[in-house]
Amino acid sequence: MAVIVRIPTQLRPLAGGSSEISVEATTVAEALKALDSAHPGFQDRLFDEKGILRRFVNVFVADEDIRFLSGVDSPVPSGTTISIVPAVAGG
């Protein structure tokens, strides 16, 4: 099933400048793995050495934060948009 992954500005160089990439996946984990397969480098930027999503990386399925769903195991129906949103800090 095809889903769209929205790429934040900071990571677009890894995707050849694209703001959106279509991948085949049924879960967030599959989508992010497919994204890294098509455009190597995403794995290291999104996940730590233990394979856990970095805490400053927020991922949304439609408008829902995956931390409040099933994490990277959250299902993604065909046509769904996944957004990668880096955390913003400051004061």
C-alpha positions in Angstrom: 0.0 0.0 0.0 1.4 3.4 -1.0 1.8 6.0 1.7 3.4 9.5 1.5 6.3 10.5 3.8 6.7 14.2 4.3 10.3 15.2 4.7 11.4 18.1 6.8 13.6 20.8 5.3 16.6 19.6 7.3 16.5 16.1 5.9 15.6 16.9 2.3 19.2 16.7 1.1 19.0 13.0 1.9 15.9 12.7 -0.4 17.4 14.6 -3.3 15.6 17.7 -2.2 12.2 16.2 -2.3 9.6 17.3 0.3 7.5 14.1 -0.1 8.4 10.5 -1.0 5.9 7.8 -1.8 6.7 4.3 -0.3 5.0 1.0 0.0 4.2 0.2 3.7 1.6 -1.0 6.1 3.2 0.4 9.3 5.3 3.4 10.2 8.4 1.2 10.7 8.0 -0.3 7.2 7.6 3.2 5.7 10.7 4.5 7.4 12.7 1.4 6.4 11.5 1.8 2.8 12.4 5.5 2.9 16.0 4.6 4.0 16.2 1.9 1.4 15.3 4.4 -1.3 17.4 7.2 0.1 20.1 5.9 2.5 20.9 8.0 5.5 17.5 8.3 7.1 18.0 5.4 9.4 21.0 7.0 11.1 19.2 10.4 11.4 15.9 9.0 12.8 17.0 6.1 15.0 19.6 5.6 17.6 22.2 2.8 17.8 19.6 0.6 19.5 17.1 1.1 16.7 14.8 3.3 18.8 13.3 6.4 17.3 15.3 9.4 18.5 13.5 11.5 21.1 13.9 14.7 19.2 12.2 13.1 16.1 8.4 13.3 16.1 6.4 11.2 13.6 2.8 11.7 12.8 0.3 9.5 11.0 -2.2 12.0 9.5 -2.4 14.3 12.5 -1.8 11.7 15.2 1.6 11.5 17.1 2.7 7.9 16.9 3.8 8.1 20.5 0.0 8.1 21.4 -0.7 5.3 18.9 1.4 2.1 18.6 4.8 3.8 18.0 6.6 2.7 14.9 4.2 -0.3 14.8 1.3 2.0 14.1 -0.6 1.0 10.9 -0.7 3.2 7.9 -3.7 2.7 5.6 -3.0 3.3 1.9 -3.0 6.9 0.9 -2.0 8.0 4.5 0.5 10.8 5.0 3.3 10.3 7.5 5.1 13.5 8.6 8.6 13.6 10.1 8.8 16.6 12.4 12.0 17.4 14.2 11.5 18.8 17.7 12.1 22.5 18.1 13.7 23.9 21.3 14.4 27.3 22.5 13.2 30.0 24.7 
